[in-house]
């Protein structure tokens, strides 16, 4: 029995990569990821929503087989924790009041009844609740976090309900069922990311967690150890790559260009930063970037600023007083690695901003690669998961094979039949039609409004 380890299986169905991981928590509560496998996503999942149920099911099935081979001996995955970042995620304020006339003692049953009434009143018919968070109770009008044991005249419960479209949830459920997974526990993706990147002090002082993904950008706000607000913006790193395709590039070329040369800061801001570190003599010979570099920068910045502006609007809309968010903004996710993103957020929000440090959550034997901010949700899912969903031999510290590196995803389905342009050398910039430049950048600002009209906001 001492040779058997209980593992936790977690799935991150992202819009860029589908990631299935196996890990456990040691005696100190630290996470050790035994193995992690991924598949690049093209059009099978868009903005966190499963579009091709059969194909996603086949991908998950393949990942499971690869994952279990790493353990050398036979075991099976009976339960998996799934992170949800659907673009249709909605944060609903809900409250319900109960008159007790000082006759009844408040029990757990009464609190459950109060919550059930709140759901029945507030949850739309085409939505399914994926999480809920108690905000506070009012006992005879006075705030209270735990009213059990009191005998008030009235009791009011206030909640945040996190819901998504029922059809989207069914798509995910069916794809996992096709892969042979029957026990799937859904967890709000941004809640998992926050669990990985926030300390208890951060949650108490107040913090904004932003997970920059490929197809969506998720955000949540904690204050006084309670999750106060959640939103999912239907924009991510892949949108920037799509914008760069307007420079006559393939999606893979645009993705490479974004990673190599992209920055979220406008070149004028970069020039200001450069000037601060130069002498007057050096500034005299310091020139603006080349024309083609300006083109690239303006496209990347236009989309980056749009995403950040929407994040800021959501922070204001949340109702949490900005001045009381003591720990500021913490960013994670694969797209958070873009150069200049921290600075742009700091400029737009006037709040302290830092990148997530995942090393403090991982055991000393966990591979360094899992400190990448793209694994924040995976680590958080393991932290929130319960052991027992997968049992196998003790982890020896070495996997049978190294994790498979995800390749760059293809763009849209119609691009498969198109001949990819020859990759241009880094020194040669492709010049777009100058007449279309202004039109392109103006269009970028309008896309979000059109997309929101099609969504579920």
C-alpha positions in Angstrom: 0.0 0.0 0.0 2.9 2.3 0.7 3.9 2.0 -3.0 0.6 3.5 -4.2 0.1 7.3 -4.8 -3.2 9.1 -5.2 -3.1 11.6 -8.0 -5.3 14.5 -9.2 -6.1 14.8 -12.9 -6.9 18.3 -14.2 -7.9 19.6 -17.7 -7.4 23.1 -19.0 -9.5 23.3 -22.2 -7.9 26.5 -23.6 -8.5 28.1 -26.9 -4.8 27.7 -27.9 -3.9 24.4 -26.2 -5.8 21.6 -24.5 -3.7 20.6 -21.5 -4.2 17.4 -19.4 -2.0 17.1 -16.3 -1.5 14.7 -13.4 -0.2 15.8 -10.1 -0.5 15.6 -6.3 -0.1 17.7 -3.2 2.7 16.7 -0.8 2.5 16.8 3.0 3.3 20.5 3.0 0.5 21.3 0.5 3.0 21.9 -2.3 2.1 20.8 -5.8 4.1 18.4 -7.9 3.0 17.9 -11.5 4.0 14.4 -12.5 3.2 14.7 -16.2 1.5 17.2 -18.5 0.4 16.6 -22.1 -1.0 19.1 -24.6 -2.5 19.4 -28.0 -2.7 22.6 -30.1 -6.2 23.9 -30.7 -7.3 25.3 -34.0 -11.1 25.7 -34.3 -12.2 22.8 -32.0 -12.4 25.3 -29.0 -13.1 28.9 -29.5 -13.2 31.5 -26.7 -13.3 28.7 -24.2 -16.3 27.0 -25.8 -16.1 23.5 -27.3 -17.2 23.7 -30.9 -16.3 20.2 -32.2 -17.5 17.7 -29.5 -16.2 14.6 -31.2 -12.7 16.0 -32.0 -12.2 17.3 -28.5 -13.2 14.0 -27.1 -10.7 12.2 -29.3 -8.0 14.7 -28.2 -8.7 14.1 -24.5 -8.7 10.4 -25.0 -5.2 10.5 -26.6 -3.9 12.8 -23.9 -5.1 10.3 -21.2 -3.3 7.4 -22.9 -0.1 9.4 -23.1 -0.4 10.6 -19.5 -0.9 7.2 -18.1 2.1 5.7 -20.0 4.3 8.0 -17.9 3.4 6.0 -14.8 4.9 2.8 -16.2 2.4 0.6 -14.5 -1.4 0.3 -14.9 -3.7 2.9 -13.4 -6.8 4.7 -14.6 -8.2 8.2 -14.4 -11.7 8.0 -12.7 -12.1 11.7 -12.0 -10.9 14.9 -13.7 -11.2 18.6 -12.6 -12.0 20.9 -15.5 -11.2 24.6 -15.6 -13.9 26.7 -17.2 -13.2 30.0 -19.0 -16.2 30.3 -21.3 -16.7 33.7 -22.8 -20.4 33.6 -21.9 -19.6 33.5 -18.2 -21.9 35.9 -16.4 -21.6 37.2 -12.8 -25.1 37.7 -11.3 -25.9 39.6 -8.2 -28.5 37.7 -6.2 -30.2 38.2 -2.8 -33.1 36.7 -0.9 -34.8 37.7 2.3 -36.5 35.5 4.9 -38.7 36.7 7.8 -38.2 34.6 10.9 -39.8 36.8 13.6 -37.2 35.7 16.2 -38.9 32.3 16.4 -36.4 30.1 14.6 -32.8 29.4 15.2 -30.7 29.9 12.0 -29.4 26.5 10.9 -27.5 25.2 7.9 -30.9 24.0 6.5 -32.3 27.5 6.7 -29.2 29.0 4.9 -29.5 26.3 2.2 -33.2 27.1 1.7 -32.4 30.8 1.5 -29.8 30.2 -1.2 -32.1 27.9 -3.2 -34.7 30.6 -3.3 -32.1 33.1 -4.5 -31.1 30.8 -7.3 -34.7 30.2 -8.4 -35.3 33.9 -8.5 -32.0 35.1 -10.2 -30.7 32.3 -12.5 -31.8 32.7 -16.2 -33.5 29.7 -17.9 -30.7 29.2 -20.5 -27.9 29.5 -17.9 -26.3 26.9 -15.7 -24.6 27.8 -12.5 -20.9 26.8 -12.3 -20.0 28.5 -9.0 -21.4 30.7 -6.3 -19.8 32.9 -3.6 -21.5 34.1 -0.5 -20.9 37.8 -0.1 -22.6 38.6 3.2 -25.7 38.1 5.4 -27.8 40.8 6.9 -29.1 39.9 10.3 -31.9 42.4 11.2 -30.1 44.7 8.8 -26.6 44.3 10.2 -23.8 42.6 8.2 -22.7 39.2 9.3 -20.5 36.5 7.7 -21.9 33.5 9.6 -25.4 34.0 11.1 -25.8 30.4 12.3 -27.1 30.1 15.8 -28.9 33.5 15.9 -32.6 34.2 16.3 -33.3 37.4 14.2 -36.5 38.9 13.0 -35.2 38.9 9.4 -32.3 37.3 7.5 -31.1 38.4 4.1 -28.4 36.5 2.0 -26.4 38.2 -0.7 -24.6 36.1 -3.3 -22.6 36.1 -6.5 -23.8 33.5 -9.0 -21.4 32.6 -11.8 -23.3 31.1 -14.7 -22.7 30.1 -18.3 -24.9 29.0 -21.2 -26.3 25.5 -20.7 -25.6 24.4 -24.3 -21.9 25.3 -23.9 -21.7 23.3 -20.7 -23.4 20.3 -22.5 -20.8 20.5 -25.3 -18.0 20.1 -22.9 -19.8 17.4 -20.9 -20.4 15.4 -24.1 -16.9 15.6 -25.3 -15.5 14.4 -22.0 -18.1 11.6 -21.9 -17.0 10.5 -25.4 -13.4 10.3 -24.0 -14.7 7.9 -21.3 -14.7 10.4 -18.4 -17.8 10.2 -16.3 -16.8 12.0 -13.1 -15.9 15.5 -14.2 -15.8 18.3 -11.6 -16.1 21.8 -13.0 -14.1 24.6 -11.4 -14.2 28.2 -12.4 -10.9 28.7 -14.3 -10.0 32.1 -12.9 -10.8 30.9 -9.4 -8.2 28.2 -9.9 -5.7 30.7 -11.2 -6.3 33.0 -8.3 -5.7 30.1 -5.9 -2.3 29.5 -7.4 -1.1 33.2 -7.5 -2.7 34.8 -4.4 -1.7 34.5 -0.8 -4.2 34.8 2.0 -2.9 38.3 2.7 -3.6 39.2 -1.0 -7.2 37.9 -0.8 -7.8 39.9 2.4 -6.2 43.2 1.3 -7.8 43.0 -2.1 -6.4 41.8 -5.4 -7.3 41.7 -9.1 -6.2 38.5 -10.9 -6.0 38.6 -14.7 -5.4 35.4 -16.7 -4.4 36.3 -20.3 -5.2 33.3 -22.5 -5.3 32.6 -26.2 -9.0 33.2 -26.8 -10.2 34.9 -23.6 -9.0 37.1 -20.8 -10.4 36.2 -17.4 -10.5 38.4 -14.4 -11.6 38.1 -10.8 -11.4 40.4 -7.8 -10.9 39.3 -4.1 -11.5 41.5 -1.1 -11.8 40.5 2.6 -11.1 36.9 1.6 -14.2 36.8 -0.6 -14.4 36.5 -4.3 -16.3 39.7 -5.2 -16.4 39.7 -9.0 -15.7 37.6 -12.1 -15.7 38.3 -15.8 -14.4 36.7 -19.1 -13.5 39.1 -21.9 -13.7 37.3 -25.3 -10.2 38.5 -26.4 -6.8 37.1 -25.9 -3.4 36.6 -27.4 -4.7 34.9 -30.6 -6.6 38.1 -31.5 -3.3 40.0 -31.7 -1.9 37.3 -34.0 -4.9 37.5 -36.2 -4.6 41.3 -36.4 -0.9 40.9 -37.5 -2.1 38.7 -40.4 -3.2 41.8 -42.1 0.5 42.4 -42.9 0.2 39.5 -45.4 1.5 36.9 -43.0 0.3 33.4 -42.1 -1.0 32.8 -38.6 2.2 31.0 -37.6 4.3 33.9 -38.9 2.1 36.4 -37.1 2.4 34.4 -33.9 6.2 34.3 -34.2 6.3 38.0 -35.0 4.2 38.8 -31.9 6.4 36.8 -29.6 9.7 38.1 -31.1 8.9 41.8 -31.7 5.5 42.5 -30.1 5.1 44.9 -27.2 2.0 46.3 -25.5 3.6 49.7 -25.2 3.4 52.3 -28.0 6.7 53.2 -29.5 6.5 56.7 -28.1 6.3 55.3 -24.6 9.2 53.1 -25.3 11.2 56.1 -26.6 10.4 57.9 -23.3 11.7 55.0 -21.3 14.8 54.8 -23.5 15.5 58.5 -23.0 15.5 58.1 -19.2 18.5 55.9 -19.5 20.5 57.9 -21.9 22.7 61.0 -21.7 22.0 64.2 -23.6 24.6 63.2 -26.2 23.0 59.8 -26.7 19.5 61.3 -27.0 20.7 63.5 -29.8 21.3 60.4 -32.0 18.3 58.5 -30.7 15.8 58.1 -33.5 12.3 56.8 -34.0 11.8 53.1 -35.0 11.7 52.2 -38.7 8.4 52.6 -40.6 7.7 48.8 -40.7 8.4 48.4 -37.0 5.9 51.2 -36.4 3.3 49.3 -38.4 3.8 46.2 -36.2 3.8 48.2 -33.0 0.6 50.1 -33.7 -1.3 46.9 -34.6 -0.2 45.1 -31.4 -0.8 48.2 -29.2 -4.3 48.8 -30.6 -5.5 45.4 -29.6 -3.5 45.4 -26.3 -5.0 48.7 -25.3 -8.5 47.6 -26.1 -8.2 44.5 -23.9 -6.7 46.6 -21.0 -9.4 49.3 -21.4 -12.1 46.6 -21.1 -10.3 45.1 -18.0 -10.3 48.6 -16.4 -14.0 49.1 -17.3 -14.8 45.8 -15.6 -12.8 46.7 -12.5 -14.8 49.9 -12.2 -18.1 48.1 -12.9 -17.4 45.5 -10.2 -18.3 47.9 -7.4 -15.2 47.2 -5.5 -13.5 50.5 -4.5 -10.2 50.6 -6.5 -8.4 52.4 -3.7 -9.1 49.5 -1.4 -7.5 46.9 -3.6 -4.4 46.8 -1.6 -2.4 44.1 -3.5 -3.1 45.6 -6.9 -3.1 43.5 -10.1 -1.5 40.1 -10.5 -1.2 38.7 -14.1 -0.8 35.2 -15.3 -1.6 33.0 -18.3 0.4 32.3 -21.5 -0.4 35.7 -23.1 0.8 37.5 -20.0 4.4 37.1 -21.2 4.0 39.8 -23.8 6.6 42.5 -23.3 5.2 45.8 -21.9 1.9 44.4 -20.7 2.7 45.1 -17.0 3.7 48.7 -17.9 0.5 49.2 -20.0 -1.7 48.0 -17.1 0.1 50.2 -14.7 -0.3 53.3 -16.9 -4.0 52.7 -17.6 -5.1 51.7 -14.1 -2.6 53.6 -11.9 -2.5 50.4 -9.8 0.5 48.3 -8.7 1.0 45.4 -11.2 3.1 42.3 -10.9 3.6 39.0 -12.6 2.5 35.8 -10.8 5.2 33.8 -9.0 4.3 30.1 -9.1 7.5 28.8 -7.6 6.2 29.1 -4.1 3.3 26.8 -4.9 5.5 24.0 -6.3 7.4 21.3 -4.5 11.2 21.3 -4.9 11.0 18.1 -7.0 8.7 19.7 -9.6 10.2 20.6 -12.9 11.1 24.2 -13.5 9.1 24.4 -16.7 5.9 24.3 -14.6 6.7 27.8 -13.1 5.6 29.2 -16.5 2.6 31.5 -15.9 0.7 29.5 -18.5 0.4 26.7 -15.8 -1.3 28.9 -13.2 -4.7 27.4 -13.8 -3.4 23.8 -13.9 -1.6 24.4 -10.5 -4.7 26.0 -9.0 -6.9 23.1 -10.2 -4.6 20.6 -8.4 -4.7 22.8 -5.3 -8.5 22.8 -5.3 -8.9 19.2 -6.3 -9.4 16.3 -4.0 -7.1 13.3 -4.2 -8.5 9.9 -5.1 -9.5 10.4 -8.7 -6.5 8.5 -9.9 -4.3 5.9 -8.1 -1.1 4.6 -9.4 2.5 3.8 -8.4 4.6 6.3 -6.4 6.1 8.9 -8.6 9.9 8.3 -9.0 10.7 11.8 -10.0 11.3 11.0 -13.6 8.6 10.6 -16.2 8.8 8.0 -18.9 8.9 10.7 -21.6 9.3 14.4 -21.6 6.1 16.5 -22.0 5.2 17.0 -25.6 5.7 20.6 -26.7 2.6 22.2 -28.2 3.1 23.5 -31.7 1.7 26.8 -32.8 -2.1 26.5 -33.5 -3.4 27.1 -37.1 -5.7 30.0 -37.6 -9.2 29.3 -38.9 -10.5 26.2 -40.6 -10.6 27.8 -44.0 -6.9 28.6 -43.8 -6.1 24.8 -43.9 -6.6 24.8 -47.7 -4.7 27.9 -48.3 -1.0 27.8 -49.2 1.0 29.4 -46.3 3.2 32.3 -47.5 6.9 31.7 -47.3 8.3 32.8 -43.9 10.0 36.1 -44.2 13.4 36.8 -42.8 13.4 38.8 -39.6 15.3 41.6 -41.2 12.7 42.0 -44.0 9.4 43.6 -43.0 6.4 43.1 -45.1 4.8 46.4 -45.9 1.0 46.5 -45.9 -1.0 48.7 -48.2 -0.7 52.1 -46.7 -4.2 53.0 -47.7 -5.6 50.2 -45.6 -3.5 51.0 -42.5 -5.9 53.5 -41.0 -8.9 51.4 -41.9 -7.4 48.4 -40.2 -6.6 50.1 -36.9 -10.0 51.8 -36.7 -11.7 48.4 -37.4 -9.9 46.8 -34.5 -11.6 49.2 -32.0 -15.1 48.2 -33.4 -14.7 44.4 -33.4 -15.3 44.1 -29.6 -18.6 45.9 -29.7 -19.9 43.7 -32.5 -18.7 40.6 -30.7 -20.4 41.6 -27.5 -23.7 42.0 -29.4 -23.3 38.3 -30.5 -22.3 37.1 -27.0 -24.3 36.7 -23.8 -23.5 39.8 -21.9 
